[in-house]
Amino acid sequence: MISSLRTLYHLCRTGLGALALAGVLLVPQAWSQDEAADHKHRHAPVVLELFTSLICSNCPSADRLAVELHEREDILVLSFHIDYLNMGPLKDPLSHRDWTNRQRWYRELHQSAYVYTPQIVIDGLHTVVGSDKDAVMATLAQARRSAENIAFEAAPDGHLRLRLEPEFSDEFAGRLDLLELHFSKLVRASLSKRGSKVVERLYANSVTHADRRALPAETRELLLSWHEQDFKAQGRAFLLQDRLSGAILGAHWGYRD
């Protein structure tokens, strides 16, 4: 069963060499009952997307930072594993072309010259080198903005209601996408050579599935199912995003029991 909902509403309007791969290990990390009780549903005003890869030699510090930050109540961390560093048998088992495409979409929006790892995108607007902890923390501190014209509210029968105030809905009419993301809370991934681990890292909220739908211009309310059977992984999130600017305008997330 899904425990009682905790919601958020927020508005943002600013702007290795090569290895022979012999085996791959993915180990979901368990947590205590107390941790589970505390982390079912979180209030997360800031959304942090980390674009990373198990093959990336510059990414460990960013991956550790993401693990550290995912424990905070005020940040939703999402790890997206890109596939453009995969080379033949050397492949990040968590990688997916869709996550590469999402990073490239941000590159076009932000008019960046290239994509790279580790890259962090905060609230869909602010791009930071993921290994630069000071820059990441400073950007997080500046990114907090909230408003009451977007709300995710508990609704009867295990549903979630997305409510948009008319003025906001009119301003962003025809521009809003609702993303549904599923992710593993903590997963340990490794690459092995001749039975010995050569790379092993822990990742936080590693995204496994995603769906996107465009909201009709007239949308004022939307009823969303929030049942345990709707979860394709340990965690699930809804993001409301402006497709023109990339701004993540609102989010709701939680973990299943």
C-alpha positions, 0 to 999 in steps of 0.5 A: 500500500502507498502511504499518505501523500506528501506533495510539492508545488514549485514554479521556476521561471528563470531563464577508463582504457577499454575493458573486456566486459565479462560480467555486469552486476546490478544490486538494488540496495535495501534500506531499513524499516525506519528509512522506508517509513521516512522516505515513502513520499518527499517534499522536493522543491528542486529537481536535479538531473544527473547525466552520468555513465558507469564508463565515465572516469570523471563521474564518481564524484558526481555520483557520490554527490547525487547519493548524498543529496538524494537523502535531502527532503528538499531535492529530487535527484534523478540519475540518467545513464547515457549510452554514447560512451558505450563501446562494443562489449563495454556497456553501462547496464543502466544506459538507455538511448532515451536518456541520451536524447533527453540530455541532447534536448537540453543541449538544444534548449540551452544552446550548448556546444556539446553534451558531456558527463557528468552534467547536472541540470537543475530545474530544467534550466541551470546546467552545471558540471556535476563534479564541481560540488561548489557550483552544484550547491550554489546553483541549488541554493539559488534555484528555489522558487515556489508558487501556489498556482501548481499543486499535486493534491491527494485525491480519493481512491488512491489518486493524485490530482494535478491542479493548475490555476487558470492564470498559470494554465493560460500563460503556459497553454499548449506548452506543458508536458507531464513526465512520468518517471520510474526509478530505483532508489539505490542501485550498485552497478559494476563491470567485471573482467575475468570474474574480478570487478574493475568498476563499481559504483552506487547510484541514486534514483536511477531512472528506468522508465519514462513516459511523456504526454502533452497536456491540452491547452485547456487543462485545469485539473488532471486525475492521476493514479497513484497505486502500488501497481502503478510503480514499475520500480521503487520510486515514481515521479511526475514532472510538469515541464515547459517544453519551450524553456525546459523549466520544470514547473512542478513535481510529485514523487514517492517510493512504494512500500 
